[in-house]
Amino acid sequence: MQALDARVDIGLAGITRGHHNMHYRGVRCVKCPLDYVLYQMIVSELRPDLIIEIGTHQGGSALYLADLLQLLGGGVVHTIDIEDRLDPRVRENRNIRVFGGGWEAYDLNLAAGFKQVLVIEDSAHTYANTIRVMKHFAPLVTPGSYMIVEDGIVDALGLSEQFGGGPVRAIQEFLGVNPGFEADLRWSDFFGKNATFNPLGYLKRNH
């Protein structure tokens, strides 16, 4: 019998490979496994009645978020994308509303009347797109809730130039002119210093 290798090798390259193959209830959900855990903790603590997800892909994360909300007593997910790659199981979920045409086509008035709004920016991860999305959706984030900006990990992956500085550059610029928000390091450093695909990306609105 061949000896098995019991050495531990946990690194960014392996997690990056694996996260591209993540599924939730059989629906592709491209998300870091550490962030799955952080999301359920945040949702459990906040109990939002509306989550706006910018960037749907096939809808695995929208389905995950909708399930979390229902386990906690209710709430809806508005998920937005340009392309329609949605798994039919997501479209059929009565707690998920799907919006096409990209984030600019989303009517901000649809968030009116909700008490606790959480926003997740997971669209194109260029600096130029990210900063525009942040400015556009920031007013919808309710005090005490978050705007989570995904995939600032592009810097650590050596892709910062390709993305024009990416989400981290956008976050730093945004925080410089929006004192009502702060980077909540409780989440980004939960498993270690920025041990998340969203470094500095858990932005809490204080007022």
C-alpha positions as CSV (number, residue, x, y, z in Angstrom):
1,M,0.0,0.0,0.0
2,Q,1.4,3.4,-1.0
3,A,2.0,5.7,1.9
4,L,-0.3,8.7,2.0
5,D,1.2,12.2,2.4
6,A,-0.2,13.8,5.5
7,R,1.6,17.1,5.2
8,V,-0.6,20.2,5.3
9,D,-0.3,22.7,2.5
10,I,-2.9,25.5,2.7
11,G,-2.1,28.3,0.4
12,L,-3.7,31.1,-1.7
13,A,-3.1,29.3,-5.0
14,G,-5.0,26.1,-3.8
15,I,-7.9,28.1,-2.4
16,T,-8.1,30.1,-5.6
17,R,-8.3,27.0,-7.7
18,G,-10.9,25.4,-5.5
19,H,-13.1,28.4,-5.2
20,H,-13.8,28.4,-8.9
21,N,-15.4,25.0,-8.5
22,M,-17.5,25.8,-5.4
23,H,-21.2,24.9,-5.5
24,Y,-24.1,25.5,-3.2
25,R,-27.0,23.0,-3.5
26,G,-25.6,22.0,-6.9
27,V,-25.5,25.6,-8.2
28,R,-22.1,27.1,-9.0
29,C,-21.1,29.7,-6.4
30,V,-17.7,31.2,-7.0
31,K,-16.8,32.3,-3.5
32,C,-13.9,31.7,-1.1
33,P,-14.9,29.1,1.6
34,L,-13.7,31.3,4.4
35,D,-16.1,34.0,3.1
36,Y,-19.0,31.6,3.1
37,V,-18.5,31.4,6.9
38,L,-18.2,35.1,7.4
39,Y,-21.3,35.8,5.3
40,Q,-23.5,33.5,7.5
41,M,-22.1,35.2,10.6
42,I,-22.8,38.7,9.3
43,V,-26.3,37.8,8.0
44,S,-27.1,36.1,11.3
45,E,-26.0,39.2,13.3
46,L,-27.7,41.8,11.1
47,R,-30.8,39.9,10.0
48,P,-31.3,42.1,6.9
49,D,-34.7,42.1,5.2
50,L,-33.0,43.0,1.9
51,I,-29.7,41.9,0.4
52,I,-28.7,43.5,-2.8
53,E,-26.1,41.4,-4.7
54,I,-24.4,43.1,-7.6
55,G,-23.0,40.2,-9.8
56,T,-25.1,37.0,-10.0
57,H,-23.1,34.6,-12.2
58,Q,-25.1,31.3,-12.0
59,G,-26.8,32.3,-8.8
60,G,-25.3,30.0,-6.2
61,S,-24.5,32.8,-3.8
62,A,-27.9,34.4,-4.2
63,L,-29.5,31.0,-3.3
64,Y,-27.2,30.7,-0.3
65,L,-28.1,34.1,1.0
66,A,-31.8,33.6,0.4
67,D,-31.6,30.3,2.4
68,L,-29.8,32.0,5.2
69,L,-32.5,34.7,5.4
70,Q,-35.3,32.2,5.5
71,L,-33.6,30.2,8.3
72,L,-33.5,33.5,10.2
73,G,-37.1,34.4,9.7
74,G,-37.4,36.0,6.3
75,G,-36.0,38.5,3.8
76,V,-35.4,38.8,0.1
77,V,-32.4,38.9,-2.2
78,H,-32.2,41.3,-5.2
79,T,-29.5,39.9,-7.5
80,I,-28.2,41.9,-10.5
81,D,-26.2,41.0,-13.5
82,I,-25.6,41.9,-17.2
83,E,-25.6,38.4,-18.6
84,D,-28.2,35.7,-18.0
85,R,-26.4,32.6,-16.9
86,L,-28.8,31.8,-14.1
87,D,-29.5,28.3,-12.9
88,P,-33.3,27.7,-13.2
89,R,-33.5,26.6,-9.6
90,V,-32.5,30.2,-8.6
91,R,-35.0,31.8,-10.8
92,E,-37.8,29.7,-9.3
93,N,-36.9,30.7,-5.8
94,R,-39.7,33.0,-4.5
95,N,-37.3,34.9,-2.2
96,I,-34.9,35.9,-5.0
97,R,-35.7,38.7,-7.5
98,V,-33.5,38.7,-10.5
99,F,-32.6,41.9,-12.4
100,G,-30.9,42.1,-15.8
101,G,-29.3,45.0,-17.6
102,G,-26.5,45.5,-15.1
103,W,-26.3,47.6,-11.9
104,E,-27.0,50.9,-13.7
105,A,-30.4,49.6,-14.7
106,Y,-31.5,48.7,-11.1
107,D,-34.1,51.1,-9.7
108,L,-32.8,52.3,-6.3
109,N,-36.4,53.0,-5.3
110,L,-36.9,49.2,-5.0
111,A,-35.0,49.3,-1.7
112,A,-37.5,51.7,-0.2
113,G,-39.4,50.5,2.8
114,F,-36.8,47.9,3.9
115,K,-35.5,48.3,7.4
116,Q,-32.0,46.6,7.1
117,V,-30.3,46.6,3.8
118,L,-27.0,44.8,3.1
119,V,-25.2,45.5,-0.2
120,I,-22.7,43.1,-1.9
121,E,-20.6,44.4,-4.7
122,D,-19.3,41.4,-6.8
123,S,-19.5,42.7,-10.4
124,A,-16.5,43.6,-12.5
125,H,-13.5,44.1,-10.2
126,T,-11.8,46.9,-11.9
127,Y,-11.2,50.1,-9.9
128,A,-13.3,52.2,-12.3
129,N,-16.3,49.9,-12.1
130,T,-16.0,49.3,-8.3
131,I,-15.8,52.9,-7.3
132,R,-18.9,53.7,-9.4
133,V,-20.9,50.9,-7.9
134,M,-19.9,51.9,-4.4
135,K,-20.9,55.5,-4.8
136,H,-24.2,54.5,-6.5
137,F,-25.3,52.0,-3.8
138,A,-23.8,53.4,-0.7
139,P,-27.0,55.5,0.1
140,L,-29.0,52.3,0.3
141,V,-26.9,50.8,3.1
142,T,-28.7,51.3,6.4
143,P,-26.8,52.4,9.5
144,G,-25.2,49.5,11.2
145,S,-25.2,47.4,8.1
146,Y,-22.5,46.7,5.5
147,M,-21.4,47.2,1.9
148,I,-19.2,44.2,1.2
149,V,-16.8,44.8,-1.6
150,E,-15.6,41.5,-3.0
151,D,-12.3,40.3,-4.6
152,G,-9.8,42.8,-3.5
153,I,-7.7,39.6,-3.5
154,V,-6.7,40.5,-7.1
155,D,-3.8,42.5,-5.6
156,A,-2.4,39.4,-3.8
157,L,-2.8,37.4,-7.0
158,G,-0.6,39.8,-8.9
159,L,-3.5,41.2,-11.0
160,S,-3.7,44.7,-9.6
161,E,-2.4,46.4,-12.7
162,Q,-4.9,44.4,-14.9
163,F,-7.7,45.7,-12.8
164,G,-6.5,49.3,-12.6
165,G,-5.8,49.0,-8.9
166,G,-9.0,46.9,-8.3
167,P,-11.4,47.0,-5.4
168,V,-8.8,47.9,-2.7
169,R,-7.9,51.1,-4.5
170,A,-11.7,51.9,-4.8
171,I,-12.2,51.1,-1.1
172,Q,-9.4,53.4,0.0
173,E,-10.6,56.2,-2.2
174,F,-14.2,55.7,-1.0
175,L,-13.4,55.7,2.7
176,G,-11.4,58.9,2.2
177,V,-14.5,60.8,1.3
178,N,-17.2,58.9,3.1
179,P,-16.5,59.2,6.9
180,G,-19.8,57.4,7.7
181,F,-18.3,54.1,6.6
182,E,-15.3,52.2,8.0
183,A,-13.5,49.0,7.2
184,D,-14.6,46.5,9.8
185,L,-11.4,44.5,10.4
186,R,-13.3,42.2,12.7
187,W,-14.4,40.4,9.6
188,S,-11.5,40.9,7.2
189,D,-9.0,39.7,9.8
190,F,-11.2,37.0,11.4
191,F,-9.1,34.0,10.2
192,G,-5.8,36.1,10.0
193,K,-4.7,39.4,8.6
194,N,-6.9,39.9,5.5
195,A,-7.5,36.1,5.3
196,T,-10.4,36.7,3.0
197,F,-11.0,37.3,-0.8
198,N,-12.3,40.7,0.3
199,P,-9.4,42.4,2.0
200,L,-10.6,45.6,3.7
201,G,-13.9,44.9,2.0
202,Y,-16.3,44.7,4.9
203,L,-17.4,48.3,5.1
204,K,-19.7,49.1,7.9
205,R,-22.0,52.2,7.8
206,N,-22.0,53.8,11.2
207,H,-24.2,56.8,10.3
